[in-house]
Amino acid sequence: MSADSNPADEILDIVDENDEVVGQAPRGEAYARGMRHRCVFIQARDADGRIFVHRRTATKLVFPSLYDMWVGGVVGAGESYDDAALREAEEELGVSGLPRPVPLFKFLYEAPSSDPEQIWQTWWSAVYEVRCELPVDPQAEEVAWHAFVPQAELEARLGEWEWVPDGLAAYERLRAYRASAAPTD
């Protein structure tokens, strides 16, 4: 998406409960009508294993001014999850030449909307991880503040900062995923 275009005009694939494409709609309409679409969540870690955390700008369409431990965003119409993950990670981190994010799992995010005009929020969410050893320069229109933080600090901030709800849901699922993948004695 070019810098001068309106994110609300971006065309998204609309999907059903099985993540099958059933139509297309502009992003603004998909949000306003609670139409199920696709998103990617990428956990970016630096060379020391610290997690990229940021505060979204006040102008974001969804969850303005909240903290997030993911980079990512919507999957455009006809775009694959994998391509969207790389595009979004590079855009939000402000880098190029990032390794391809590694897919971990998908889940269906569903929650009541905080907007009284919209009853429901729902999107298929693909979760990835990527190592970013490049100096980051996040987009000023997307990221108001950022830092790479150790896992322990992220955990401590979970109860202190106001986080994006879908990011918290993805983070809880990531912790469960990692716990289930951990070797047992």
Stockholm file with secondary structure:
# STOCKHOLM 1.0

chainA/1-185         MSADSNPADEILDIVDENDEVVGQAPRGEAYARGMRHRCVFIQARDADGRIFVHRRTATKLVFPSLYDMWVGGVVGAGESYDDAALREAEEELGVSGLPRPVPLFKFLYEAPSSDPEQIWQTWWSAVYEVRCELPVDPQAEEVAWHAFVPQAELEARLGEWEWVPDGLAAYERLRAYRASAAPTD
#=GR chainA/1-185 SS CCTTSCGGGCEEEEECTTSCEEEEEEHHHHHHTTCCEEEEEEEEECTTCCEEEEEECTTCSSSTTCEESCEEEECBTTCCHHHHHHHHHHHHHTCSSCCCCEEEEEEEEEEECSSTTCCEEEEEEEEEEEECCSCCCCCTTTEEEEEEECHHHHHHHTTTSCBCHHHHHHHHHHHHHHHHHSCCC
#=GC SS_cons         CCTTSCGGGCEEEEECTTSCEEEEEEHHHHHHTTCCEEEEEEEEECTTCCEEEEEECTTCSSSTTCEESCEEEECBTTCCHHHHHHHHHHHHHTCSSCCCCEEEEEEEEEEECSSTTCCEEEEEEEEEEEECCSCCCCCTTTEEEEEEECHHHHHHHTTTSCBCHHHHHHHHHHHHHHHHHSCCC
//
